[in-house]
Amino acid sequence: VVVDDDKGSARHYEVAGTMTVIANNVVTKRHERRRRFRWRFRFGRRRQSVNLNLDDTSKANTTLTQSPKQGTVVPLRFQRAAKNNVELGRQRYLKTRKWREEYKMDTILSEPHVYFEFIKQHYPHYFHLFGRNGQPVYYEMPAKTNLQALRQGGVTLDILLRHYAMVTEFTWQYISRDDLQQSIYILDLCGIRPRDFVGECVTFVRKACAICNQHYPERSGCILVVNVPSYFQLIWRVVKTFADKKTLAKVKILRGINEEILDGLLEFIDFENIPPEYGGNSMPLGEAPEEKLLWDLMRHNNHVALHGTEDCGGTKGGCPFCSFELARNY
């Protein structure tokens, strides 16, 4: 656990095999002995240590999300991404907090998004149920993305990247609020051509990867690439320069016909949760509850902005969007 004081300084102590960071760099040995005496007097000599076993996710999740001060506890994900280097994990986390403040990520899910339906029309991507271990599942079809139509409709690269950031934030605020959960990402390359992966497309992929790598570490459980073309290696050489080695190790290429792709998906997702487009028995893409929830949220935000009110007026039981609270404090 890393705790910062108001000036950003910290001090490290080893207590019962657990790394604890105390936000006070002026504590003397005498004061420390007095503090320990008062602690023992109050709790009967039993040390209250925070479990930071990096392999024990069941216990660490509830501990790491509790903090007396907003943004003072470094999430376990950042420590893992830093290979358990406490200071490096802390610095990564501070950069993310700064990015979230500058990019207004804490309010992105309550903002109006006038381009939402237009982007969804020309950039197919869908949330669709869950994996075998409760992972949110996300499908994307880059070959069907029409960047020219998006540009003509007024969607700039910055708008598209903010949309991507909003969708990513929606995953971990609405679909899964577990700070240690990971996702399953299905990338369908059916129909993609070499000329599709140039210019703004490459720029978008590079910047989107940077958002995930830097600010949503350890969120990728596995990446399944399906319907790969014969020249996939040309695309792969470019993509490999964007992602970190840990993420690349989670990529699995599912080659072959539909039956082979279905077998690959079944390793991570139950048959009942796979859409019929890939041989499963669920509802089609675009009709899953998670996808409908995203549409409802965006329509709600646009409605509120259109009528110039702070909320939608609520429902009998209260509006879940107006009363929504972030899953954790950054």
Sequence and secondary structure as in RCSB ss.txt:
>XXXX:A:sequence
VVVDDDKGSARHYEVAGTMTVIANNVVTKRHERRRRFRWRFRFGRRRQSVNLNLDDTSKANTTLTQSPKQGTVVP
LRFQRAAKNNVELGRQRYLKTRKWREEYKMDTILSEPHVYFEFIKQHYPHYFHLFGRNGQPVYYEMPAKTNLQAL
RQGGVTLDILLRHYAMVTEFTWQYISRDDLQQSIYILDLCGIRPRDFVGECVTFVRKACAICNQHYPERSGCILV
VNVPSYFQLIWRVVKTFADKKTLAKVKILRGINEEILDGLLEFIDFENIPPEYGGNSMPLGEAPEEKLLWDLMRH
NNHVALHGTEDCGGTKGGCPFCSFELARNY
>XXXX:A:secstr
     TTS  EEEEETTEEEEES S   HHHHHHHHHHHHHHHTT        TT HHHHHHHHT  SSTT S  
HHHHHHTTT HHHHHHHHHHHHHHHHHHTGGGGGGS  TTHHHHHHHS EEEEEE TTS EEEEE GGG  HHHH
HHTT  HHHHHHHHHHHHHHIIIII   TT  EEEEEE TT  GGGSSTHHHHHHHHHHHHHHHHSTT EEEEEE
ES  TTHHHHHHHHTTTS HHHHTTEEEE SSHHHHHHHHHTTS GGGS GGGT SS  TT SHHHHHHHHHHHH
HHHHHHHT SS    TT  TTTT   SS  
